[in-house]
Amino acid sequence: MRLFHFSEECSIERFVPRVKANRTNMPPVVWAIDEEHEFTFFFPRKCPRIVYTRSEGLTEADNHLFFGLTSCNIVITVETGWYDRIKKVSIYRYELPAESFQLFDETAGYYISTETITPLSVQTLTNPLDLLMARDIEVRFTSNLHPLREAILQSSLTDFGIHQFNQASAQ
């Protein structure tokens, strides 16, 4: 299993466990994501985005609503105001040794470790939109993520992630 941490910082020598701002009830940990789900972090850190995947139990109506005419099984929607930042960003993918990590969320591919971690390597990722399209992931842009979020929360979609929503435009 390969695990990664993504950052806009290019020279992190070690990852020290810390308390995450939106998970203050947890002890300090280092977060990682598995290779299957890494694409969800091909964005600037604070970029609000919604990721959803065609999955079992999806009603015909919801399939039509969220996937329309696309043949892609994964759709990522981002606010239009982030387009230029996404096009220009360099993201650094740190590969982490998997030994001390434990599964935290299987659906999202999140792992955590309570140990300080020294990365095995770092790779620069440029033009993340091209990387996503090469994986047959559809990227959509919208002026406001709120309507999509509300629709997803009331739908039969079960495999979705709402990232950095606190950075989204006001409704």
C-alpha positions in Angstrom: 0.0 0.0 0.0 1.2 3.5 -0.9 0.3 6.5 1.2 0.7 10.1 0.5 0.5 13.6 2.0 -0.1 16.6 -0.3 1.1 20.1 0.3 1.9 23.4 -1.5 5.1 23.4 0.5 8.1 21.8 -1.3 10.5 21.1 1.5 8.8 19.3 4.4 11.5 17.1 6.1 9.2 15.5 8.6 5.5 15.4 9.5 4.8 15.9 13.2 1.5 14.8 14.6 -0.9 17.7 15.2 -4.5 18.3 16.1 -6.6 19.1 13.0 -8.7 22.2 13.2 -11.9 20.5 12.3 -11.2 17.4 14.5 -10.3 18.9 17.8 -11.7 15.8 19.6 -8.9 13.7 18.2 -5.3 13.3 19.5 -2.5 14.8 17.4 -1.9 12.7 14.2 -0.3 12.8 10.8 -2.8 12.3 8.0 -2.2 10.4 4.8 -4.3 9.3 1.9 -4.1 6.1 -0.1 -3.2 5.9 -3.8 -6.7 5.1 -4.9 -8.1 8.4 -3.5 -5.1 10.7 -3.9 -6.7 12.6 -6.8 -9.0 14.3 -4.3 -5.9 16.3 -3.2 -4.8 17.5 -6.7 -6.0 21.0 -5.7 -4.7 24.0 -3.7 -5.1 23.2 0.0 -8.0 25.6 0.6 -9.8 25.0 -2.6 -13.4 24.1 -1.9 -14.6 21.1 -3.9 -17.1 18.3 -4.0 -16.1 14.9 -5.2 -18.6 12.2 -5.9 -18.5 8.7 -7.4 -21.2 6.6 -9.1 -21.9 3.8 -6.6 -24.4 1.1 -5.7 -27.8 2.2 -4.7 -27.8 5.3 -6.8 -31.4 5.9 -8.1 -32.0 6.4 -11.8 -33.1 10.0 -11.1 -29.9 10.8 -9.1 -27.7 9.1 -11.7 -29.3 11.4 -14.3 -29.1 14.5 -12.0 -25.4 14.1 -11.0 -23.9 12.3 -13.9 -26.1 13.4 -16.8 -24.5 12.4 -20.0 -21.0 11.8 -18.8 -19.4 8.3 -19.0 -17.1 9.2 -16.1 -17.7 7.5 -12.7 -16.1 10.3 -10.8 -17.0 14.0 -10.9 -15.3 16.8 -9.1 -16.9 20.2 -8.9 -15.0 23.3 -8.0 -16.0 27.0 -7.8 -15.1 28.9 -10.9 -13.1 31.5 -8.9 -10.5 28.8 -8.2 -9.8 28.0 -11.9 -6.7 30.2 -12.3 -5.2 29.1 -9.0 -5.7 25.4 -9.9 -4.0 26.0 -13.3 -1.0 27.7 -11.8 -0.4 25.6 -8.6 2.4 23.2 -8.0 1.4 20.5 -5.6 4.0 18.4 -3.8 3.1 14.7 -3.2 5.0 13.3 -0.3 5.2 9.5 -0.2 5.1 8.3 3.4 6.1 4.9 4.9 2.9 3.0 5.6 4.1 0.9 8.6 2.8 3.2 11.4 -0.5 4.2 9.8 -3.9 2.9 10.6 -7.0 3.1 8.5 -9.2 6.0 9.6 -11.9 6.2 6.8 -12.1 3.5 4.2 -14.5 5.4 1.9 -12.2 8.4 1.7 -8.9 6.5 1.9 -7.7 8.4 5.0 -5.0 6.9 7.3 -3.5 8.3 10.5 -0.4 7.9 12.5 0.5 9.2 15.9 4.3 9.0 15.1 6.5 11.7 13.5 7.0 10.7 9.9 9.9 11.2 7.6 8.8 11.2 3.9 10.3 8.6 1.6 10.2 10.9 -1.4 8.5 14.0 -2.8 7.2 14.6 -6.3 6.1 17.9 -7.9 2.7 17.7 -9.6 1.9 20.5 -12.1 -1.2 21.1 -14.1 -3.5 19.0 -11.9 -6.5 19.4 -14.2 -4.6 17.4 -16.9 -3.7 14.7 -14.3 -7.4 14.4 -13.4 -8.6 14.2 -17.0 -5.9 11.5 -17.7 -7.6 9.4 -15.0 -11.0 9.8 -16.7 -12.3 12.1 -13.9 -14.7 14.8 -15.0 -14.0 18.3 -13.6 -16.8 20.7 -13.5 -16.9 24.4 -12.5 -19.7 26.3 -10.9 -20.1 29.8 -9.4 -21.4 28.4 -6.1 -21.1 24.9 -4.5 -24.0 25.3 -2.1 -26.8 24.0 -4.4 -24.8 21.0 -5.3 -24.0 20.3 -1.6 -27.6 20.5 -0.6 -28.7 18.2 -3.5 -26.1 15.6 -2.6 -27.0 15.6 1.0 -30.6 14.8 0.0 -29.8 12.2 -2.6 -29.0 8.5 -2.8 -25.3 9.2 -3.4 -23.2 7.4 -0.8 -19.7 7.9 -2.0 -18.9 11.6 -1.9 -16.6 14.1 -0.2 -17.1 17.8 0.5 -13.7 19.3 1.0 -12.8 22.8 2.4 -16.5 23.9 2.3 -15.7 26.6 4.8 -13.8 28.3 1.9 -16.8 28.2 -0.5 -18.5 31.4 -1.6 -21.4 32.6 0.5 -24.8 31.3 -0.6 
